[in-house]
Amino acid sequence: MKTTIIDGKKVSQEIREELKPRIQSLTQQGLKPGLAVILVGDDPASQVYVRNKEKACEKLGIYSLKHQLPSTTGQTELLHLIDELNSNPAIHGILVQLPLPKHLDEKRILYHINPLKDVDGFHPYNLGRLMIGDPIFLPCTPWGVQELLSRYQIDISRKHVVIVGRSNIVGKPLAMMLVQKAKAANATVTICHTGTENLAQHTRMADILIAAAGSPKMITGELIREGAVVIDVGINKVESQLVGDVDFESVTDRASFVTPVPGGVGPMTIAMLMANTVKSAERTLQR
């Protein structure tokens, strides 16, 4: 079987081009979308992610504000900074780069962000609205996965989607998105995880298999049925190389579609973050 490689870079660029006239319209009305990123510590991967977000903002004409704090930053200091950003009218989106140092309460910090500026889509308010099918901001990586499927005209409705991974960042919200009675959704969804017995029994039943477990190359060709769509959300560093949760070589020629790592889901996450920031700015004109 000839496998189609899903080009996340190309699709993300399409989305960015679609955002440009919306940003121009906001600018003409005297409103420049603004995104604030908080980075605590010096984790190398986090620094790369933040730089990529800054570059995306610059290219699109979005105001970007970075707060880089030492790893010793206390909880009270960080919450105070979020309060300042919550009340800053020039900031429409607030993103706290994860992971945080272990002495900080991640949940308390994320919950402190104004839900109307929660462009990551992690606040319980936004996740609750997602659950009932009335979202404001969709979590960026799950939304990126959904957009890739939609823009490659991969039918989701009535298909069996198996997600390997149950994180609050990807697995759970993506399941909620794809099960909705809505466009680019309406699927039957199975979530697998470290407690799932006989994983292969589930993955081989998938029309669409989404790997988001954070385990390098765990999904091999023998774990998928021929013709399945395979989306690799994982990004792992192995011997100085970036690899996904999918063993790309063994899946190619067995899957109908597959995303590469890098160049698949990764660029989409940043594109959807930009989209949420623009949406947040547009909402301020409606209030």
Secondary structure, DSSP 8 states (H G I E B T S, - for coil): ---EE--HHHHHHHHHHHHHHHHHHHHHTT---EEEEEEES--HHHHHHHHHHHHHHHHHT-EEEEEEE-TT--HHHHHHHHHHHHT-TT--EEEE-SS--TTS-HHHHHHHS-GGG-TT--SHHHHHHHHTT--SS--HHHHHHHHHHHHTT---TT-EEEEE---TTTHHHHHHHHHSSSTT---EEEEE-TT-SSHHHHHTT-SEEEE-S--TT-B-GGGS-TT-EEEE---EEETTEEE-SB-HHHHTTTSSEE--SSSSHHHHHHHHHHHHHHHHHHHHHH-
